[in-house]
Amino acid sequence: MSTPSLGFDTEMTGTQRVNASEKRLINAHQVDVNQLMPLKYHWAWEHYLNGCANHWMPTEVPMTKDIETWRSDKLTEDERKVIMRNLGFFSTAESLVGNNLVLAIFKHVTNAEARQYLLRQAFEEAIHSHTFLYVVESLGLNEGEVFNMYHEVPAITKKDEFEMNLTREVLDPDFKTDSYEGIQTFLKNLIGYYIIMEGIFFYTGFVMVLSFHRRNLMTGIGEQFQYILRDETVHLNFGIDLINGIKEENPDVWTEEFQQSIIDLIHEAVELEIAYAADCLPNGILGLNRDLFRDYVHHIADRRLERIGLPKQFNQSNNPFPWMSETMDLAKEKNFFETRVTEYQSSSGLNWD
């Protein structure tokens, strides 16, 4: 396959001023300064502003009630397993996302306003990693057990290996996006991390942990997961806009064959996530079981596919956890910010998927 004409080196040549219309998400001329103005991709800047409005720190959330509950007999062994499994998965997954952002995505996204958002997202991933350390320390959990689940629990290992395989080629020092094949590899990475990791793998964990919060159990962890869910919703929306923007600027790479490879990737990820849910819930707990999660994973996978222009695969129109939509619409949660030191800003102005 021949190298496409992708408009390289059009963003700035010599002393010529930046023309917004000549900006590109990838394969633009790389300059020493991230020149934001004039903006071209206003959606990227809006995502950055939304991220800033969401700022929080885990240590703002009191853990006293969680500590009391964890030390009591209020939780069954099956419930404790659900919490531990998700702490183990998220503690590694957030670092994988952060590494991919800093070491792979930022290097190849050449637009300043998109890079501005990536810098904000990388900071948020650090906050999320901080969160799991804070929870583990607060509850007095076995650090070795939690932070080593990624290679001791097969259901977590398989998901992490799936994601790392999508990063490996992009991390190669010689990798470039100046060919059809390079752009397709980069898109596969973006889809793997934004659509699959943050848009599918994370959401089953959100349901599991937030189900405790709905029952007024482990409310400190639940509140932190609400904040993380809020961040991840913006991450997902940015990723979808970035993927669709690259597709629009490079339509020739979105071949039927490549689309089918993405669909196959989604199918593989869905099976991994269903297996993970079964591992977390061997006996089920109040309101949660593996069959419900099969339906849920199928439901959200179809939504993610549609948003990047691919056909639904599972035709699961029923959402078994409709309360998740209310959880994401935080403007309806009157008491959501009461334990915060400072409130979020502009919450009513955010557009949720």
C-alpha positions in Angstrom: 0.0 0.0 0.0 1.4 3.4 -1.0 2.0 6.3 1.3 -1.0 8.6 1.2 -0.8 12.4 0.7 -1.7 13.5 4.2 -0.8 17.2 4.1 2.3 16.9 6.2 4.2 20.0 7.4 1.2 22.3 6.7 0.8 23.7 10.2 3.7 26.1 10.1 6.6 26.7 7.7 9.3 29.2 8.4 7.9 32.3 9.9 4.4 31.8 8.5 1.6 32.3 11.0 -0.6 29.3 11.9 -3.7 29.1 9.8 -6.5 27.3 11.8 -7.8 25.6 8.7 -4.5 23.9 8.1 -4.3 22.3 11.5 -4.5 18.5 11.7 -5.0 16.1 14.5 -2.1 13.9 13.3 0.7 14.4 10.8 0.8 18.2 11.0 4.1 20.0 11.2 5.5 19.5 14.7 6.5 22.8 16.3 8.4 23.5 19.6 5.5 25.4 21.0 1.9 24.1 21.4 0.3 27.1 19.7 -3.4 27.0 20.8 -4.7 30.0 19.0 -6.3 30.1 16.6 -8.4 27.2 17.7 -9.7 24.7 15.0 -11.0 21.8 17.1 -13.3 23.6 19.5 -14.6 20.3 20.8 -11.1 19.5 22.2 -10.9 22.8 24.1 -14.4 22.2 25.5 -13.4 18.8 26.8 -10.4 20.5 28.4 -12.6 23.1 30.1 -15.0 20.3 31.3 -12.1 18.4 32.7 -10.8 21.4 34.6 -14.4 22.0 36.0 -14.3 18.4 37.4 -11.2 18.8 39.5 -11.1 16.8 42.7 -8.7 15.0 45.0 -9.3 11.7 46.7 -8.2 12.9 50.1 -11.2 15.3 50.2 -13.4 12.2 50.6 -13.8 11.0 54.2 -13.3 7.2 54.6 -14.4 6.8 58.3 -17.7 5.0 57.5 -16.0 2.7 55.0 -13.4 1.7 57.5 -16.1 0.9 60.1 -18.1 -1.1 57.5 -15.0 -3.0 56.3 -14.0 -3.9 59.9 -17.6 -5.0 60.7 -19.6 -8.0 59.5 -21.9 -6.0 57.3 -20.3 -7.3 54.1 -20.4 -10.9 52.9 -17.3 -12.6 51.6 -18.8 -12.3 48.0 -19.3 -8.6 48.5 -15.7 -8.1 49.7 -14.5 -10.0 46.7 -16.3 -7.7 44.3 -14.7 -4.6 46.0 -11.2 -6.2 46.1 -11.3 -7.4 42.5 -12.3 -3.9 41.2 -9.6 -2.2 43.3 -7.1 -4.7 41.8 -8.2 -4.1 38.3 -8.5 -0.3 38.4 -5.3 0.2 40.2 -3.4 -1.3 37.2 -5.7 -0.2 34.5 -5.4 3.5 35.3 -1.7 3.3 35.1 -1.9 1.6 31.8 -4.1 4.4 30.4 -1.7 7.0 31.8 1.3 5.4 30.3 -0.4 5.0 26.9 -1.3 8.7 27.0 2.1 10.0 27.9 4.3 7.6 25.9 2.2 6.9 22.8 -0.8 9.1 22.1 0.7 12.5 23.0 3.6 11.9 20.7 1.5 11.3 17.6 -1.4 13.8 18.2 0.1 16.9 16.6 -2.7 19.4 17.4 -2.2 21.8 20.2 -5.8 22.0 21.6 -6.1 18.2 21.6 -2.7 18.0 23.3 -3.9 20.4 25.9 -6.7 18.0 26.8 -4.3 15.0 26.8 -2.2 16.8 29.4 -5.3 17.3 31.6 -6.4 13.7 31.1 -2.9 12.4 32.1 -3.2 14.4 35.3 -6.6 12.9 36.0 -5.2 9.4 35.5 -2.6 10.2 38.1 -5.4 11.3 40.5 -7.2 8.0 39.8 -4.1 6.0 40.7 -3.8 8.1 43.8 -7.3 7.2 44.7 -6.7 3.5 44.8 -3.6 4.0 47.0 -5.7 6.2 49.3 -8.4 3.5 49.5 -6.0 0.7 50.2 -4.2 2.6 52.9 -7.4 3.8 54.5 -8.9 0.3 54.7 -5.6 -1.3 55.7 -5.7 -3.7 52.8 -2.9 -6.0 51.7 -1.1 -3.8 49.2 0.7 -6.7 47.6 -2.6 -8.5 47.0 -4.4 -5.5 45.4 -1.5 -4.2 43.3 -0.4 -7.6 42.0 -3.8 -8.9 40.9 -2.9 -7.9 37.3 -0.7 -11.0 37.1 -2.3 -13.2 39.8 -5.9 -13.1 38.7 -6.3 -14.5 35.2 -9.5 -12.5 34.4 -7.6 -9.2 35.1 -4.4 -10.4 33.4 -6.1 -11.2 30.2 -7.7 -7.7 30.0 -4.4 -6.0 30.7 -2.5 -8.1 28.2 -5.2 -7.3 25.6 -4.6 -3.6 26.1 -0.8 -3.8 26.2 -0.8 -5.6 22.9 -2.5 -2.6 21.4 0.2 -0.3 22.8 3.3 -2.3 21.9 3.6 -1.4 18.2 2.8 2.3 18.9 5.5 2.4 21.5 8.1 1.3 19.0 10.6 4.2 18.6 10.4 3.8 14.8 6.6 3.9 14.7 5.1 6.7 12.6 1.6 7.7 11.4 2.8 8.7 8.0 1.2 5.8 6.1 -2.2 4.1 5.9 -1.0 1.2 8.0 0.5 3.6 10.6 -2.8 5.6 10.9 -4.8 2.3 11.2 -2.5 1.1 14.0 -2.8 4.4 15.8 -6.6 4.3 15.5 -6.7 0.8 16.8 -4.7 2.0 19.8 -7.2 4.9 20.4 -10.2 2.6 20.0 -8.6 0.0 22.4 -8.0 2.5 25.1 -10.9 5.0 24.8 -13.7 2.8 23.5 -12.7 -0.5 25.1 -10.7 0.2 28.2 -12.5 3.4 29.4 -15.8 2.8 27.6 -16.4 -0.9 28.3 -13.9 -2.4 30.8 -14.3 0.5 33.3 -18.1 0.7 33.1 -18.8 -2.8 34.6 -16.6 -1.9 37.5 -18.5 1.3 38.0 -21.7 -0.6 38.2 -20.4 -3.1 40.7 -18.9 -0.5 43.1 -21.7 2.1 42.8 -24.2 -0.6 43.5 -22.8 -0.6 47.1 -23.1 3.2 47.2 -26.8 2.9 46.3 -27.3 0.6 49.3 -25.5 3.1 51.5 -22.5 0.8 51.9 -18.8 1.8 51.3 -20.0 5.4 50.5 -16.5 6.9 50.5 -15.3 4.5 47.8 -18.6 5.0 46.0 -18.2 8.8 46.0 -14.7 8.5 44.6 -15.9 6.2 41.9 -18.6 8.7 41.1 -15.9 11.3 40.5 -13.9 8.8 38.4 -17.0 8.0 36.4 -17.5 11.7 35.8 -13.9 12.0 34.5 -14.1 8.9 32.4 -17.2 10.1 30.7 -15.3 13.1 29.5 -12.4 10.9 28.5 -14.7 8.7 26.4 -16.3 11.7 24.7 -13.0 13.2 23.8 -11.7 9.9 22.5 -14.7 9.4 20.3 -14.3 12.9 18.9 -10.6 12.3 18.3 -11.2 9.0 16.6 -14.0 10.4 14.4 -11.8 13.5 13.6 -8.9 11.4 12.4 -11.3 9.3 10.3 -12.7 12.4 8.7 -9.3 13.7 7.9 -8.1 10.4 6.6 -11.2 8.7 5.1 -9.2 6.3 2.9 -7.9 4.4 6.0 -11.4 3.5 7.2 -11.7 0.5 4.9 -14.3 -2.3 5.2 -11.5 -4.7 6.1 -10.2 -2.3 8.9 -13.7 -1.8 10.2 -14.2 -5.5 10.5 -10.9 -5.8 12.4 -12.3 -3.2 14.9 -15.5 -5.1 15.2 -13.6 -8.3 15.9 -11.6 -6.4 18.5 -14.8 -5.3 20.3 -16.1 -8.9 20.2 -12.9 -10.1 21.9 -13.1 -7.4 24.5 -16.7 -8.1 25.3 -16.0 -11.8 26.0 -13.1 -10.8 28.2 -15.3 -8.4 30.2 -18.1 -11.0 30.6 -15.5 -13.4 31.9 -14.3 -10.7 34.3 -17.8 -10.1 35.6 -18.3 -13.9 36.2 -15.0 -14.0 38.1 -16.1 -11.1 40.3 -19.6 -12.6 40.9 -19.3 -16.4 41.1 -22.4 -16.5 43.3 -24.0 -13.1 42.6 -24.8 -10.5 45.2 -27.8 -8.4 45.8 -29.0 -6.9 42.5 -25.9 -8.2 40.5 -25.2 -11.4 38.7 -23.2 -12.6 35.6 -26.2 -12.8 33.3 -27.1 -9.1 34.0 -23.6 -8.1 33.2 -23.6 -10.0 29.9 -26.6 -7.9 28.9 -25.0 -4.7 30.1 -21.7 -5.3 28.3 -23.6 -6.0 25.1 -25.7 -2.9 25.6 -22.8 -0.5 26.1 -20.6 -2.1 23.4 -23.3 -1.5 20.8 -23.5 2.2 21.9 -19.7 2.6 21.6 -19.7 1.0 18.2 -22.5 3.3 16.9 -20.7 6.4 18.1 -17.7 5.6 15.9 -19.8 4.8 12.9 -19.9 1.0 13.2 -23.0 -1.3 13.2 -24.4 -2.7 16.4 -23.3 -6.3 17.0 -25.3 -7.5 20.0 -28.7 -5.8 19.6 -29.2 -5.5 23.3 -31.5 -2.5 23.7 -32.3 -3.2 27.3 -30.0 -1.7 29.9 -30.2 -3.8 33.1 -28.8 -1.0 35.2 -30.9 2.1 34.2 -29.9 3.8 37.4 -26.4 4.3 35.9 -27.8 7.0 33.7 -29.0 8.8 36.7 -25.7 8.4 38.4 -23.9 10.0 35.4 -26.4 12.9 35.3 -24.8 14.4 38.4 -26.9 17.6 38.1 -29.8 15.6 39.5 -27.8 14.5 42.6 -28.7 17.3 45.1 -26.3 16.0 47.8 -23.5 14.9 45.5 -21.1 17.6 46.5 -21.9 18.0 50.2 -18.7 16.2 51.3 -16.5 18.2 49.0 -14.3 21.0 50.2 -15.1 22.9 47.1 -17.8 22.3 44.6 -17.4 21.3 41.0 -18.2 24.1 38.6 -20.4 24.2 35.5 -21.8 20.7 36.2 -25.1 21.5 34.5 -23.3 22.5 31.3 -21.7 19.1 30.7 -23.0 16.9 27.9 -23.1 13.2 28.9 -23.3 10.2 26.7 
